[in-house]
Amino acid sequence: MAILNELRGLPTGMTNGDLTRVLALESDQMGKQKNYLCWSVLGRLMKAGKVERLLPDGKNSKRILYKIKS
């Protein structure tokens, strides 16, 4: 899978937005469902135990990162 390959290449993790840009999966839709495809696949990978979500550390950070589960 392309998402897993990208995450393997960056062990510190990537955001959903980073992944959508790198894989050219950005949606053209305006509104709340922007870039939903990549986020949906990430959800399935987390459910399968292959990817983990890293919540922001610190009050100033809003970036949620996804990385290969160790």
C-alpha positions as CSV (number, residue, x, y, z in Angstrom):
1,M,0.0,0.0,0.0
2,A,1.2,3.4,-0.9
3,I,0.3,4.9,2.5
4,L,2.3,2.3,4.4
5,N,5.3,2.8,2.0
6,E,5.3,6.5,2.7
7,L,5.0,6.0,6.4
8,R,7.9,3.5,6.4
9,G,10.0,6.2,4.7
10,L,9.4,8.7,7.6
11,P,9.5,6.9,10.9
12,T,8.6,10.1,12.8
13,G,5.2,10.1,11.2
14,M,3.2,12.2,8.7
15,T,0.0,14.2,8.9
16,N,-3.1,13.3,6.8
17,G,-2.5,16.4,4.8
18,D,1.2,15.5,4.1
19,L,0.1,12.1,2.9
20,T,-2.6,13.4,0.6
21,R,-0.2,15.8,-1.0
22,V,2.6,13.3,-1.5
23,L,0.3,10.7,-2.9
24,A,-1.7,13.2,-5.0
25,L,-5.0,12.2,-3.2
26,E,-6.2,15.8,-2.4
27,S,-9.9,16.2,-2.9
28,D,-11.4,19.1,-4.8
29,Q,-14.5,19.1,-2.7
30,M,-15.2,22.2,-0.6
31,G,-16.4,21.6,2.9
32,K,-15.9,19.3,5.9
33,Q,-15.0,16.2,3.9
34,K,-11.8,17.4,2.4
35,N,-9.1,14.7,1.9
36,Y,-11.5,12.1,3.4
37,L,-10.2,9.2,1.3
38,C,-6.7,9.2,2.8
39,W,-8.1,9.7,6.3
40,S,-10.5,6.8,5.8
41,V,-7.7,4.5,4.7
42,L,-5.7,5.6,7.7
43,G,-8.6,4.7,9.9
44,R,-8.7,1.2,8.5
45,L,-5.0,0.8,8.9
46,M,-5.2,1.8,12.6
47,K,-8.1,-0.6,13.1
48,A,-5.9,-3.4,11.6
49,G,-3.1,-2.5,14.0
50,K,-0.7,-1.4,11.3
51,V,-0.7,2.4,11.9
52,E,-0.9,4.4,15.1
53,R,-2.0,8.0,15.7
54,L,0.3,10.3,17.7
55,L,-1.7,13.1,19.4
56,P,-0.1,16.5,19.5
57,D,2.2,17.1,22.4
58,G,2.0,20.5,23.8
59,K,-0.7,23.2,23.7
60,N,0.6,24.9,20.6
61,S,0.7,21.9,18.4
62,K,-2.4,20.9,16.4
63,R,-0.6,18.4,14.1
64,I,-1.8,14.8,14.5
65,L,0.8,12.4,13.1
66,Y,0.3,8.9,11.8
67,K,3.2,6.4,11.8
68,I,3.8,2.7,11.4
69,K,2.9,0.9,14.6
70,S,5.9,-0.3,16.5
